[in-house]
Amino acid sequence: MRNVPSIGFSMGTDALFWKDPYQKEFEAKVISSNGREVVLDRTCFFPQGGGQVGDTGFLNDARVVDTRKDAEYNITHFLEKESAFRGGEIVKGRIDWERRYRIMKLHSAAHVVYYLMIDVFGENCKLASSGIVNEVKDITDYLTDSFDRERLAVVEKKANELITKGGEIRTWSDESKPNYRYWEIDGFPKMPCGGTHPKRLEEIGEITVRRGKKPGAGKERIEILLKD
């Protein structure tokens, strides 16, 4: 639903966020630095991809405002201001953890809602886009020939019941294709996803599922928010 299964970083930057999505700080070596763009040999910063926004945070005292990857899976940290980082230098990085953790919870909530949308609205309810998830909300467009708020309320109720019940959230790489990643919970089929997620459903907390601005004919927009 979210990140296409081909997403991966084995060719370039070591993706620490896959090994431990809860890791907040790290040390790494600068591979290249070009003013406001810094590439490291390893990082906790998740790069934008498959609908999940890139992480923000700090490299030493330099503010990171975005994180992206290139075709070779080198992860670039975009800084707020010009920096004096040099190749070979060891830097300390730390992500904006509260922001990342909200994104992790919303990302898994979006997967839960996806399965329940199909369950409640029927097999004709299909994804129209891979969506976008940031620290505020998840936005996903669906193709559906029948939509009403009453059934959307049922989706919200079922999702919160499932989240409250709790259970393990499993993410892993395909052994035969290490750049392919998957997401899975008990009772539902696995789903391709290279994003970051909490370890358990109950970490998500209560969510709101609401109808967003209609994106076009034959489509409906669903927004998911955390109830703080």
N, C-alpha and C positions, 0 to 999 in steps of 0.2 A: 504493500500500500504506500509506503513512504519511500525510503531509499532503495533505488534499484539494486539488485543483488550483485552487480558488477563493481559496486563501489569498494575500494580497497586501497591500502597504502603500503603493501609489502615491497614495492619497487622504490619507494622514496622514504619519507619521514616515518619513523617508528610511531605507530598510533597507540599511545598509552591509554587513551580514553576507551579503547576496546578492551584492553587488559583489565582495567579497573575504572569504570565510569564515575566512581566516587573519589578518585584521586584529584586533589585540588592544587597541589604544588609539585614542582619538579625542577631538576637542573638539566640543562642541555647545552650542546655545542652549536654555535652559529655556523651554518654552512655557507650562507651568503647574506649580505645586507646591502640594500640599495635605498638609502634614505629612510623612507617610511615602510619599507617592505623587508621582512626578516624571515629567512627560512632556517629551521633548526633540524638537528638530526633526530630529535624525538620531541613529542609534545603531548600535553593533556588537552590542548585546544581543539575542539571539534570544528572541522571546516564546513562551511555551508555546502549542503548537498541533499538531494532527494526530498526537499521540503523542509528540512531542519536548518535553521539559521546558524551561522557561525558563532563560535564563542568569543567573548570579550574578556578583558582582564589586564594583566601587567606582565611585562618582561623587565625585570629589575624595577625601576621606577617609571618606565615608559608605558604609557597607556595603549593597550591593544583594543582597537575599535571594531575589528572584523577579522575573520579567518577564512581563507579559501584554499582550494587545492588546484593543481594543474593536471595535465594529462598524464604526467609521470608520477602523480601522487605525491609530489612535494607540497608540503603545507606551508603557506605563506601567512605570516602574522602582519596585519596592516596596522601601523602605529598612528596615533593621533598627531604626532609631530616628528620632525626629522630626528634621527638618532645617530649616535656615534658607534654603534655596534660594529665589530670587525670579525671577519672569518676566523674560526678557531677559538673565539672567546667563549667562556662558559657563563651562561646567564641563568638566573632563577626566574621561573615563570609561575604565575598563579592565575587561575581562572576566576571569573565572577561566579562563585559557587551558587549563591542563591538564585541567580538568573538561570544557570545551567540546570539546577535541580528542578525548577519549575518547568523548564523545557522538557526534561526527561519524563516528568509526570504527565504532562499534557500529551507527549508523543505516545506513550503507552495508552493513555485514555483514548486517543484517536483510533488506535487499533481495536480496542474493546468496542467502541461505538460503531466502527465499521462492521464488525460481525453482527452486532445487534440491529443495525439498520437493515441488513439483508434478512435477518430473522423476522423483524416486524413488518417491513415494507415489501418483502418478497424478493425473489431472484431477479426480477426486472430492475431492482434498485442497484445500480452499478456506479463505480467511481467515474467521474468525468475529468478529474485531475488528481495529481498526487498530493495536492494540498500544500499548506505552509504552516509550520508550527514555530512560534517564538515564545517568549516568556509571558506574554499576555494571553494568547489563545491559539487554538488550532482552527484553521479554516480549511474545509474540504468541500468540493462540489460533487454532487451526485446526479446521475441521470435517473429519472424516475417518472413514470406516467401517472402516479397517484401519490399525493403528499398532503398530510394534514397535521395540525399541531397536536391533536389528541394522540396520534400514534408516535409522534416525536417525544411526547411526554412519557410514553411507555418505554421508549428507548432509553431515556434518561433514568427512569426508575430501575429498569433492568441493569443498566450499566452501574449504577450506584450500589445495587444489591450485590453484584458480582465483585465490585471493588471492595466493599465492606467485608464480604466473606473472605477475601484475601486469597493468596496463593503465590506460588513462585512464577516469576517472569524469567524465561530462559532466552538468552541471546548467545549465538555461537557462529563460528565460521565453518563452512563446508570443508571437510578434510581433503577432499579431492580437488576442491577449488577454493583455496584459502582467501580469495578476494570476495567470495560470496558469503553474506551474513544473513542470519535468520532471527526471527522473534517468535515466541510461542508461549501460550499458557494452556493449562489443562482444559480439555473439553472443546478446543478449537484447533483447526489445522495451523501448521506453521506458516509464517508469512515472510517474504524477503524484506529485510530491513537492515541498513547499516548505521542506524542512528544510535543514540545513547538512551538508556532506559533504567528505571529503578529495578531493584531485585525482586520486589514483591508488589502485588496489586494494591494492598492496603496502604502503601506509602502514598498513593495518588491522592487519597482523601476524596471528599465529596465534589462532584462536578456538576456543572450546568450545561445542558445541551439545548441550543436554541437555533432558530431559523435566522440566517443572515440575509443580506441583500441579494435578491435574485440575480444570478450572473448571466442569465440568458434563457431563451426558450428551451423547454425540455430539461432544464437543469435547476437544481435546488442547492443552496449553500447552507452548510451546517457549521455552526461555531461551537467550540467546546471551551469552557472556562473553568478554572479551579475556584471553589468556594472557600475563601480564606476566613 
